[in-house]
Amino acid sequence: MALGRRLMYLLPAATRAWLSVPSLKMGPGDSARSHTANEYILVNEINEGINIYINLLKSMMYCLIHNPDIGETK
């Protein structure tokens, strides 16, 4: 799914260790500011994040509707 975002492979080893399925970790804002002493997020970054989540969900719903076998478990 193309969301127009930069892809970063920064999942901590502890997170990867217990996930046995493909996963996505994402959030709004600049990752260079995350988990720092003066961490902050701008209002426009929150608004952009909301739009990204909406588009992601729309894309996922489209895929599931048009490819129903994707959601099947065996």
Secondary structure, DSSP 8 states (H G I E B T S, - for coil): ---S--------HHHHHH--S------SS-TTTTTSTT----HHHHHHHHHHHHHHHHHHHHHHHH-GGGG---
